[in-house]
């Protein structure tokens, strides 16, 4: 079955208001749960979470100044749904 996909970046940091009635873990869970439910309404199902590492090499001047390669990680949440046959 052919699929179509949507990929959303997960934020590195999530700023949430401090609440007495829930822990930070519950607040993060609720935020992700909201995204999952919003996507489900459109027929999208959660497929997987991916981490992509990106290495950035210094430019010419940066190399001359001794800058090192920097690797950053990005997290994504992937949704899929059957591709329409139209």
Secondary structure, DSSP 8 states (H G I E B T S, - for coil): --EEEEEEEE-SS------TTS-HHHHHHHHHHHHHHHHHHTT-EEEEEEEEEEEE---HHHHHTT---EEEEEEEEEEEEE----
